[in-house]
Every structure is written in structure tokens, then in C-alpha cells.
Amino acid sequence: MDLFWILLEHGADMKSVRLATVASCCDKELMEFYFRHWNDVEDGYALYKVILAMPYPLTGIIKEFAPSVPNHKQQLGKALNHFVRDNRLRWIAMTVWMGADPRLPAPCPDDDKNEPETWVSPLELAADGGTLEALKLLKPSAETDDLNRLLEHLFIWDYKDLKIAEYLLSLGASVNNKPNGGCSILNRLFEERFSIHMHFHKDFWELRILEEWINRGAQFVPDSDNDLRHVRDYICHITQADIKRLLQILLRCMPAEQLLRIVKSPRVQKHIGFTPKQLREKLMEWQKPPPAKCPFMLPGQTTFKQARPRITVQRNITIRRSELYEQMWSKPALKLGQEWGISDVAIAKICKTNMIPKPAVGYWAKKAHGHRVSQKPLPDADTNPEICIRSHCVFPSIEDREIRQYLETLVHRLSDAQHSVEVDNPEELHPVTASLKPAKEDEHPDENRPLPRYKQTSDDALWLMFMLRAERVMNALLIFLESQGFRVESNPSRYHTYSAIARMFGIGVPFSIRLEGRKMLLSVDAYAHGLRGTWRDGKRHLVESYFADFACVVGYVAGLEKDKKLKKSNE
């Protein structure tokens, strides 16, 4: 470097050394000297060449002196475009730090003409052929950028480009981002399906990718006949097995008339094997909505597998903060949970909410083996509010011993995991079922009286299927209740409801089966004493799976009422 300074002192030309070579020396004093004499070495894009040498130690000097360089914004932008194209993630971040604006159009790295019409911003270049990591470093946002326009610049080469599209959508871009209301991704997918790149990456392209975007609501709106030609090429190069699926997919993203226009070509008709008239009939058939599935069209059953009953009632426990602290350090949380009817996890959450320290893992094992353990003090001990703990005990409280033992035996018997209800002859109706004839709407004597909301339905097929299934369910339920010691009797009809009464201990508990929405609902039409009172069709179980749970609840409702009467008579 000493020789360099000597040569400069004796009149050597600064332009005789390329700026990239000067930058590669990473000498801060030398680089600062060139910046101070920039007018003597400037050749249009000298700053761009300096940054392209990637002199990491000189980034601070470049950031300091760059604003004094003419057209420094274009030069920084061109350097950023270069690093985006080459996926130099570190230097993308460094160039942005040095002052490059990723939203400002700048010359492309290989553009020798330097015409402003061909300039592109680093953000657009990152979307068009860049990587997701490079785009994230440029920090696009819905507030500062036109995300829909960036999505239009996206070029579909492989899966990484689809990830860029999903990232832009997550920032707020619209699926149908084109000005005409179409999706540019669909245009790109059809256009690039038969490019050279796709020819060597056939495993990338599948119909499922097209279907995924259409499922998001993407619409195909062509800008010109050239876009329609891409779709025709697409149709003609798929297998015969995929043609029907493809046409059904396309029918979801474009009007039927436009699809008929696409397949009007003799080349396409020959490939798909349909005449225009036949295809029109097929399209009309595919456009028909599928018939709605009725939840009551179930096959006749003779065996009803039962879910395990859960007879629990809610109990509120009130305890002071200091008392809970003493309890936590007197016995393990698992034993406390068993006493209170809650889990040890629930106790830990209560302690965390009220800032109560609890023993660490291994505390009780160390204490049991005689090791020395320490108890954490209660913080802010002066604060001693009441804490309400909601728990569930296994069985409701019944004082009469005979009733309690009978019901506990019933629950134990019905809690078998393999328990099921058997109906020998489903065609033979129970006498109570035969007597239950719910009145139809047109049989109601007072036509001006509105029916309750849950009873109204305008779907005759739904009502018919409900009646058929309700009769079968009520028949099986009555047979099951009698087998468990209940007496059953009919109850006056409630129009769209199958209703009956189950008796135990001389106490009658009314219940009903009705239609709620499109689901069947079984309910206890009496005060349930905090027990579960309704069962409805769900994703895992239908009403038929809850006979055992229902029988236990009805038994306990009757038992609690009987116990209440016995207490009054004893008084």
C-alpha cells in the first residue's frame, strides 16, 4: 500500500486501477481517499462496482459517503438487484443497511442499455425468480407495497415459488389479484405447465396444485386469446384418466360458456372424446348441487353400543389463600385433587393464578426417604382472599342408603366399556311406542297458534326421516329402560316430539325426543339437579349411544326426588 501512495504522489492516474480492485483491498483509508476524489474516477456506476466486490470492512464508509455520489440510489438499487438475483442473503441485508431502497426501480444487473423503462425494483425481482428468504429480507407489507402487483410478478418454476405466493397472501394479497378480477397464479400455472423447466420437473406439476388454488377461491379470467391457448395445451397434454377431474376443476374457476369456448377447438375435442353438445350436457350435470345428506337415513339397528355414563354434579369449594397454601405443602396435589374432584393440573393452575408456591418435582419422594427439604414461603401473606374451586363429585349426594346403593349398582353395571343395548325384533313395537303418535302440523286444531321454534321445519323429507328414526330410537330406549328396572308409560304428544315417562322409586321423570335443527335431541323434561339433561347427535356419538348415560341420569333424578320426599315425611 505504501507503493500505491508513492505512485499517487508522483502523478499516477487514479483511473488506471479499477474500483473493484481498490475495494477488494479492504483498506479504509484508501477507500475514503477515492470517495473524496470521486469526480476523478466516476464512470457512471462506480459505486455499484465497489459494492459488487463485497468489501465487508468498508460497508460503514460506503454508507457514510454514498449519499454524496451522483445517482447513488440507482447504483445501490442495481447492487441490491444483483444480490437478489444471486440469492446473496447476507449482502441483501447489508445493501439495505447501506441505504438501498427495495421499492425504487433500478437497472437490472445484465441490462447494458440502461433504459428506465426496463428498470425493476428489488421487491419485484425477488418475487419474479427470487427466493422466499430474499423477499422476507426486503420486508414487504400491505401498508407500503402493492402486494397484488407483486403477486402478478411471481413466476412459477417450482414449489418455492408457490411458497412465495402463500407468503404474499398471508401479508394481505388477494387471491384474485388481477385488475380484471382473475388470479394471476392460475395464468402462470397454465402458462408454465409445458415450459422446458417443467419438462425436466414433471413430478412438480399435479392437478392437486391447481385444485388447491381453486379451493381458495381463485378465478380464471383470461386477458387474451393467448391465455385460452395455454389452457387448451394443458388439456391436450394430460391423460384420459384426468380429463373428467380437470374439467370439473375448471368449471369451478370459470363460467361454463367460457369452458365450452376453450374446448371448441377440434384438437381439444378429439383428445377429450366429447362433442360440444355432449360436453354441454356433462357440464350441466356437474353443475347440479349434490343432494343434501339427511342425518336420519340410517340403517335399521338391533345393537346399540353405549358410551360410558358420566354421573357428576358440580360442587363449589371455598377456601382461603393461606389455607390452600398449607394444604399444598401438607399432601401431594394428586391426593388433594382426588378429595376435591379435580385434577392436579387444575390445582396447579389455581396456585399459579393466586401466586401460591407449590412443591417442586421430587419434593414428596425426598421427604418420604428422610432427606432434608425446604418449604417456600407464601409471598404477600397479608393478602388472603377467598378462592372458589369448582369441582365435580362422582355421585350426587343421597342420604337414603337403599336408594344410594341401588343407584350406585346401576351405574356400576352400565359403566362396562363393552356394554350395548340389544333389540331382538326391531319391527315389533313396544306398546308405549305404538301409542305415541305425534300430531302433524296440519292436524293441529288451532291453526293460528304458532308451534315452538325447535318444532318448525319446512323440509318434509327431513321430518319424515326424523319420524322413522325417532320411532326406532324410542322403541329401543323403552325396551332398555324396562330391562334396567324402570316402568315406562306414554305421555301426551308434543307435536314434533316423541314423549314418555320413566318411573323409578314411584317417581315419574318425563323425557322426550325431538328435532333441533338437523339433529336429534334426547332430553329430560324435569329438573335435573345439576346433572346432564340433554343429549344430541355429535361427530363421535349419536343419541343411540347415550342410553346408558340417560338411564343413570333419570334414575338419579328420581332418586333425588324420592330422597327429598322422605326427608319431608321424617320431619
C-alpha positions in Angstrom: 0.0 0.0 0.0 3.0 2.3 0.6 4.0 1.9 -3.1 0.4 2.9 -4.1 0.6 6.2 -2.2 4.1 6.9 -3.6 2.8 6.4 -7.1 -0.2 8.7 -6.5 2.2 11.4 -5.2 4.2 11.2 -8.4 1.2 11.8 -10.6 -0.2 8.3 -11.3 -3.7 8.2 -12.8 -6.3 7.1 -10.3 -8.4 5.6 -13.1 -5.6 3.2 -14.0 -6.8 0.9 -11.2 -10.3 -0.5 -11.3 -12.5 0.5 -8.4 -13.4 -3.1 -7.8 -9.7 -3.9 -7.2 -9.4 -0.9 -4.8 -12.5 -2.1 -2.9 -11.1 -5.7 -2.7 -8.1 -4.4 -0.8 -10.5 -3.5 2.1 -8.3 -0.6 3.1 -10.5 2.0 4.7 -8.0 4.9 4.3 -7.6 4.2 0.6 -11.4 3.8 0.0 -12.1 7.1 1.8 -9.4 8.8 -0.4 -11.2 7.6 -3.5 -14.6 8.8 -2.2 -13.2 12.2 -1.5 -11.9 12.3 -5.2 -14.9 10.6 -6.6 -15.3 13.1 -9.5 -11.9 12.0 -10.8 -12.9 8.2 -11.0 -16.7 8.2 -11.6 -17.6 6.3 -14.7 -21.4 6.1 -14.3 -21.8 3.1 -12.0 -18.5 3.1 -10.0 -20.4 2.7 -6.6 -22.2 -0.3 -8.0 -18.8 -1.9 -8.8 -17.4 -1.1 -5.4 -20.4 -2.8 -3.6 -20.2 -5.8 -6.1 -16.7 -6.5 -4.7 -18.4 -7.2 -1.4 -15.8 -5.5 0.8 -17.4 -6.2 4.3 -14.9 -4.0 6.3 -15.8 -1.0 4.0 -19.6 -1.1 4.5 -19.5 1.7 7.1 -17.5 4.0 4.8 -19.8 3.2 1.8 -22.9 4.0 3.9 -21.3 7.3 5.0 -20.1 8.6 1.6 -22.8 7.0 -0.7 -25.2 10.0 -0.4 -22.6 12.3 -1.9 -22.3 10.1 -5.0 -24.5 11.2 -8.0 -27.3 8.8 -8.8 -26.3 6.7 -5.7 -29.9 5.4 -5.3 -29.9 3.8 -8.7 -26.5 2.3 -8.1 -27.4 0.9 -4.7 -30.6 -0.5 -6.2 -28.7 -2.1 -9.0 -26.4 -3.7 -6.5 -29.4 -4.9 -4.5 -30.9 -6.4 -7.6 -27.7 -8.2 -8.3 -27.6 -9.8 -4.8 -31.3 -10.7 -5.0 -30.8 -12.4 -8.3 -27.8 -14.4 -6.9 -29.6 -15.0 -3.6 -26.8 -13.5 -1.5 -28.8 -13.1 1.7 -26.1 -11.5 3.7 -25.3 -8.8 1.2 -29.0 -8.2 0.6 -29.3 -7.2 4.2 -26.0 -5.2 4.1 -27.1 -3.3 0.9 -30.4 -2.4 2.5 -28.5 -1.2 5.6 -26.2 0.9 3.4 -29.2 2.8 2.1 -30.7 0.8 -0.8 -34.4 1.3 -1.3 -36.0 -2.1 -2.2 -39.1 -0.3 -3.6 -37.2 2.0 -6.0 -36.9 0.8 -9.6 -33.3 0.3 -10.6 -31.4 -1.2 -13.6 -31.2 -4.9 -13.8 -27.7 -6.5 -13.4 -27.5 -7.7 -17.0 -29.2 -4.6 -18.6 -26.5 -2.8 -20.6 -28.9 -0.5 -22.4 -29.7 1.3 -19.1 -33.2 2.3 -20.2 -35.5 3.4 -17.3 -38.5 1.6 -19.0 -36.7 -1.7 -18.3 -35.8 -1.0 -14.7 -37.4 -3.1 -11.9 -37.4 -2.8 -8.2 -35.6 -5.4 -6.0 -39.0 -6.4 -4.5 -40.4 -7.2 -7.9 -37.2 -9.0 -8.8 -37.4 -11.1 -5.6 -41.0 -12.1 -6.5 -40.1 -12.9 -10.1 -37.5 -15.6 -9.8 -36.1 -14.8 -6.3 -36.3 -16.8 -3.1 -38.7 -16.6 -0.2 -35.7 -15.8 2.2 -34.6 -12.9 -0.1 -38.2 -11.5 -0.2 -38.5 -11.6 3.6 -35.3 -9.6 4.0 -36.9 -6.8 1.9 -39.8 -6.7 4.3 -42.9 -6.2 2.0 -46.0 -5.0 3.7 -49.6 -4.2 2.9 -49.1 -0.6 4.1 -46.2 0.3 1.8 -46.5 -2.1 -1.2 -49.0 -3.2 -3.7 -49.0 -6.9 -2.8 -51.4 -7.8 -5.6 -48.9 -6.3 -8.2 -46.0 -8.3 -6.6 -48.1 -11.4 -6.9 -48.5 -10.7 -10.6 -44.7 -10.6 -11.0 -44.4 -14.1 -9.5 -43.0 -16.6 -11.9 -44.0 -20.3 -11.1 -41.0 -22.5 -11.5 -41.3 -25.0 -8.7 -42.6 -25.4 -5.1 -40.5 -22.5 -3.7 -42.4 -20.0 -5.9 -45.7 -21.3 -4.5 -44.4 -20.7 -1.0 -43.7 -17.1 -2.1 -47.3 -16.8 -3.2 -48.6 -18.1 0.1 -46.4 -15.7 1.9 -47.8 -12.7 0.0 -51.3 -14.0 0.6 -50.5 -14.1 4.4 -49.5 -10.4 4.2 -52.8 -9.4 2.7 -52.6 -10.0 -1.1 -55.8 -11.1 -2.8 -56.1 -14.5 -4.4 -57.9 -12.8 -7.4 -55.2 -10.1 -7.7 -55.6 -9.1 -11.3 -57.4 -5.9 -12.3 -60.0 -7.9 -14.2 -60.8 -10.0 -11.1 -58.8 -13.1 -12.1 -56.0 -14.9 -10.4 -52.5 -14.4 -11.9 -51.3 -17.7 -10.3 -53.7 -19.7 -12.4 -52.5 -17.9 -15.5 -48.9 -18.7 -14.5 -49.7 -22.3 -13.8 -51.3 -22.8 -17.2 -48.6 -20.9 -18.9 -45.6 -22.6 -17.4 -47.1 -26.1 -17.5 -45.1 -27.0 -20.6 -42.0 -24.9 -20.2 -38.6 -26.5 -20.5 -38.2 -26.4 -16.7 -41.5 -28.3 -16.2 -40.4 -30.9 -18.8 -37.5 -31.8 -16.5 -39.5 -31.5 -13.3 -42.7 -33.4 -14.2 -43.1 -34.6 -10.6 -43.8 -31.0 -9.5 -46.9 -30.5 -11.5 -50.0 -32.3 -10.4 -53.7 -31.5 -10.6 -53.9 -31.1 -6.9 -51.8 -27.9 -7.0 -54.4 -26.3 -9.4 -57.2 -27.6 -7.2 -55.7 -26.2 -4.0 -55.7 -22.7 -5.5 -59.2 -23.0 -6.8 -60.3 -24.2 -3.4 -59.0 -20.8 -2.1 -61.4 -19.1 -4.5 -59.1 -18.4 -7.4 -60.9 -17.5 -10.7 -59.5 -17.8 -14.2 -60.2 -14.6 -16.2 -58.2 -14.6 -19.5 -56.6 -11.3 -20.6 -56.3 -12.5 -24.2 -56.8 -15.5 -26.5 -53.2 -16.4 -25.7 -54.4 -17.4 -22.2 -57.1 -19.6 -23.6 -54.5 -21.3 -25.8 -52.4 -22.2 -22.7 -55.5 -23.9 -21.2 -56.1 -25.8 -24.4 -52.4 -27.0 -24.4 -52.9 -28.0 -20.8 -56.0 -30.1 -21.6 -54.4 -31.8 -24.6 -51.3 -33.0 -22.6 -53.0 -34.7 -19.7 -54.0 -38.4 -19.5 -57.5 -39.5 -20.4 -58.0 -40.6 -16.7 -57.6 -37.0 -15.5 -59.7 -35.2 -18.1 -63.0 -35.5 -16.2 -61.4 -34.3 -13.0 -59.7 -31.4 -14.8 -63.0 -30.3 -16.5 -64.8 -30.4 -13.1 -62.0 -28.3 -11.6 -62.0 -25.8 -14.4 -65.8 -25.5 -14.1 -65.3 -24.1 -10.6 -63.0 -21.3 -11.7 -64.6 -20.1 -14.9 -68.1 -19.9 -16.4 -69.4 -22.9 -18.4 -69.7 -20.8 -21.6 -66.0 -19.9 -21.4 -65.0 -23.5 -20.9 -67.1 -24.5 -23.9 -65.3 -21.8 -25.9 -62.0 -23.4 -24.8 -62.9 -26.9 -25.8 -64.4 -25.7 -29.1 -61.1 -26.5 -30.8 -61.1 -29.7 -32.9 -57.8 -30.7 -31.4 -59.2 -30.5 -27.8 -62.5 -32.3 -28.8 -60.5 -35.1 -30.3 -58.5 -35.5 -27.2 -61.3 -35.4 -24.6 -63.7 -37.5 -26.7 -66.8 -35.3 -26.3 -68.8 -33.3 -28.9 -69.8 -29.8 -27.8 -73.4 -31.0 -27.2 -72.2 -33.9 -25.1 -69.9 -31.7 -23.1 -72.6 -29.1 -22.5 -74.8 -31.9 -21.0 -71.9 -33.1 -18.9 -71.2 -29.6 -17.6 -74.9 -29.1 -16.7 -74.8 -32.4 -14.8 -71.7 -31.4 -12.9 -73.1 -28.0 -12.0 -76.0 -29.5 -10.1 -75.5 -29.3 -6.4 -75.1 -32.7 -4.7 -78.2 -33.9 -2.8 -78.1 -32.9 0.9 -77.3 -35.8 3.2 -80.0 -36.4 5.7 -78.7 -37.3 9.1 -81.6 -39.7 9.8 -81.2 -42.0 6.9 -79.5 -44.7 9.0 -79.9 -48.5 8.5 -82.0 -50.5 10.9 -80.1 -51.4 14.0 -80.6 -54.2 16.6 -77.4 -53.5 18.6 -76.7 -50.1 20.1 -73.1 -49.8 21.5 -73.1 -47.5 24.6 -70.8 -44.7 25.7 -69.7 -44.9 29.3 -72.0 -42.9 31.6 -70.7 -39.9 33.5 -72.8 -39.1 36.5 -71.3 -36.0 38.1 -72.7 -32.9 39.8 -70.9 -29.6 40.3 -69.7 -28.7 43.8 -68.2 -25.4 44.8 -65.4 -25.4 47.4 -64.4 -22.1 49.1 -61.0 -21.9 50.7 -58.7 -19.1 51.9 -55.4 -18.4 50.1 -53.4 -19.2 53.2 -55.4 -22.5 53.8 -54.7 -23.6 50.2 -51.0 -22.9 50.7 -51.0 -25.1 53.9 -52.9 -27.8 52.0 -50.4 -27.8 49.1 -47.5 -28.3 51.5 -49.2 -30.9 53.6 -50.0 -33.5 51.0 -49.4 -34.1 47.2 -51.6 -32.3 44.7 -52.8 -35.6 43.3 -54.4 -36.6 46.6 -55.9 -33.1 47.0 -57.4 -33.4 43.6 -59.0 -36.8 44.4 -60.5 -35.3 47.6 -61.9 -32.2 45.8 -62.9 -33.9 42.5 -60.5 -32.0 40.2 -57.1 -32.8 38.6 -53.7 -31.9 39.9 -53.2 -29.8 36.8 -56.3 -27.7 37.7 -54.8 -27.2 41.2 -51.5 -26.1 39.8 -53.3 -23.5 37.6 -55.2 -22.2 40.7 -52.0 -21.9 42.6 -50.3 -20.0 39.7 -53.3 -17.6 39.4 -53.1 -16.8 43.1 -49.3 -16.8 43.4 -49.1 -19.7 45.7 -45.8 -21.6 45.6 -46.1 -25.4 45.3 -43.6 -28.2 46.0 -41.1 -28.9 43.2 -40.9 -32.2 41.4 -39.4 -34.9 43.7 -40.3 -33.0 46.9 -42.5 -35.7 48.4 -40.2 -38.5 47.4 -37.2 -36.8 49.2 -39.4 -36.1 52.2 -40.5 -39.8 52.4 -36.9 -41.0 52.4 -35.8 -38.6 55.1 -34.0 -36.1 53.0 -33.9 -32.5 54.1 -36.4 -30.4 52.2 -37.3 -26.7 52.4 -40.7 -25.1 52.1 -41.1 -21.9 50.0 -42.7 -19.0 51.9 -46.0 -17.6 50.8 -45.4 -14.3 49.1 -47.6 -11.3 50.1 -49.1 -13.3 53.0 -51.3 -10.4 54.1 -53.4 -10.8 51.0 -55.8 -13.6 52.0 -58.8 -13.7 49.7 -61.4 -16.5 49.4 -60.8 -18.8 46.4 -63.7 -20.6 44.9 -62.9 -24.0 43.4 -65.4 -25.7 41.1 -65.3 -29.4 41.2 -67.3 -32.5 40.3 -68.0 -35.3 42.7 -68.7 -38.8 41.3 -72.2 -39.3 42.6 -74.9 -36.8 43.7 -75.5 -36.8 47.5 -78.4 -39.1 48.5 -78.9 -39.7 52.2 -81.2 -42.8 51.9 -78.9 -45.8 52.0 -81.1 -48.2 50.0 -81.7 -45.7 47.2 -78.0 -44.7 47.1 -76.8 -48.3 46.9 -79.3 -49.2 44.2 -78.3 -46.3 42.0 -74.5 -47.0 42.6 -75.1 -50.6 41.5 -77.0 -49.4 38.4 -74.1 -47.0 37.4 -71.5 -49.7 38.0 -73.5 -52.2 35.8 -73.9 -49.7 33.0 -70.3 -48.5 33.1 -68.9 -51.6 31.4 -66.9 -50.5 28.4 -68.4 -53.3 26.2 -72.0 -52.6 27.3 -74.5 -52.5 24.4 -78.3 -52.5 24.1 -79.9 -55.4 22.2 -83.3 -55.2 20.4 -84.4 -58.7 19.3 -87.1 -57.7 16.9 -87.0 -54.0 15.9 -90.2 -54.5 13.8 -92.2 -55.3 16.9 -93.0 -52.1 18.6 -93.3 -51.6 22.4 -96.9 -50.9 23.4 -95.9 -47.4 24.6 -94.1 -46.7 21.3 -97.2 -47.8 19.4 -99.4 -45.4 21.4 -97.1 -42.4 20.7 -98.5 -40.7 17.6 -97.1 -37.2 17.3 -99.6 -34.9 15.6 -98.5 -33.2 12.3 -98.8 -29.5 11.7 -101.9 -29.9 9.5 -103.6 -32.0 12.3 -103.4 -29.2 14.9 -106.9 -27.9 15.7 -105.8 -24.3 16.2 -104.0 -23.2 13.1 -103.4 -19.7 14.4 -101.3 -21.0 17.3 -97.6 -21.0 16.3 -95.5 -24.0 17.0 -92.4 -23.7 19.2 -89.3 -22.7 17.3 -87.5 -26.1 17.6 -90.5 -27.9 16.2 -90.8 -25.9 13.0 -89.5 -27.4 9.8 -90.4 -26.9 6.1 -88.4 -29.9 4.9 -90.9 -32.7 4.5 -88.2 -35.3 3.8 -86.3 -34.3 6.9 -89.5 -34.6 9.0 -90.3 -38.0 7.6 -86.8 -39.3 8.3 -86.9 -37.9 11.8 -90.2 -39.7 12.5 -88.8 -43.0 11.2 -85.7 -42.8 13.3 -87.4 -41.3 16.4 -89.8 -44.3 16.5 -86.9 -46.7 16.3 -84.8 -44.9 18.9 -87.8 -44.5 21.3 -88.7 -48.2 20.9 -85.1 -49.3 21.7 -84.9 -46.9 24.6 -88.1 -48.0 26.3 -87.1 -51.7 26.0 -83.7 -50.8 27.5 -85.3 -48.8 30.4 -87.6 -51.7 31.3 -84.7 -54.1 31.3 -83.0 -51.9 33.9 -85.9 -51.8 36.3 -87.8 -48.7 35.1 -91.5 -48.6 34.5 -92.4 -46.7 31.3 -95.7 -45.1 30.2 -96.8 -42.8 27.5 -97.0 -39.0 27.7 -99.3 -36.7 25.6 -97.7 -35.9 22.3 -95.9 -32.6 21.9 -96.4 -32.4 18.1 -93.0 -32.9 16.6 -91.9 -34.8 19.7 -91.9 -38.4 21.0 -92.5 -38.1 24.7 -92.8 -40.6 27.5 -92.4 -41.1 31.3 -89.9 -43.3 33.1 -90.7 -44.3 36.7 -88.4 -45.5 39.5 -89.0 -45.4 43.2 -92.5 -44.3 42.4 -91.3 -41.0 40.9 -92.1 -40.3 37.2 -89.5 -38.4 35.1 -90.8 -37.1 31.7 -88.4 -37.2 28.7 -88.7 -36.6 25.0 -87.1 -37.0 21.6 -87.3 -34.0 19.3 -85.8 -32.4 16.2 -83.4 -29.5 16.8 -82.0 -28.1 13.6 -81.0 -31.2 11.6 -80.0 -33.2 14.7 -82.0 -35.4 17.0 -82.1 -34.4 20.7 -83.0 -36.5 23.7 -83.8 -34.5 26.9 -85.0 -35.0 30.4 -88.1 -32.7 30.8 -87.7 -32.2 34.5 -85.4 -30.5 37.0 -82.1 -32.5 36.6 -80.5 -31.4 39.9 -77.3 -30.2 38.2 -76.9 -33.4 36.1 -76.7 -33.5 32.4 -80.2 -33.1 30.9 -79.8 -33.2 27.1 -78.0 -35.5 24.6 -77.8 -34.7 20.9 -76.2 -36.2 17.8 -72.5 -35.3 17.6 -69.4 -36.1 15.5 -68.4 -39.2 17.5 -71.7 -40.4 19.0 -75.4 -40.4 18.0 -78.3 -40.2 20.5 -78.5 -44.0 20.5 -75.1 -44.2 22.2 -76.3 -42.4 25.3 -79.0 -44.8 26.5 -76.8 -45.9 29.5 -75.9 -42.3 30.5 -79.6 -41.3 30.1 -80.8 -44.2 32.3 -78.3 -43.3 35.1 -79.4 -39.6 35.0 -83.1 -40.5 35.0 -82.5 -42.9 37.9 -80.7 -40.2 39.9 -83.3 -37.6 39.2 -86.0 -40.0 40.5 -83.8 -41.0 43.5 -83.1 -37.4 44.5 -86.8 -36.5 44.3 -87.7 -39.6 46.4 -84.9 -38.8 48.9 -86.3 -35.2 49.2 -89.9 -36.6 49.9 -88.5 -39.0 52.6 -86.8 -36.1 54.3 -90.0 -34.1 54.4 -92.1 -37.0 55.7 -89.5 -37.6 58.5 -89.7 -34.0 59.6 
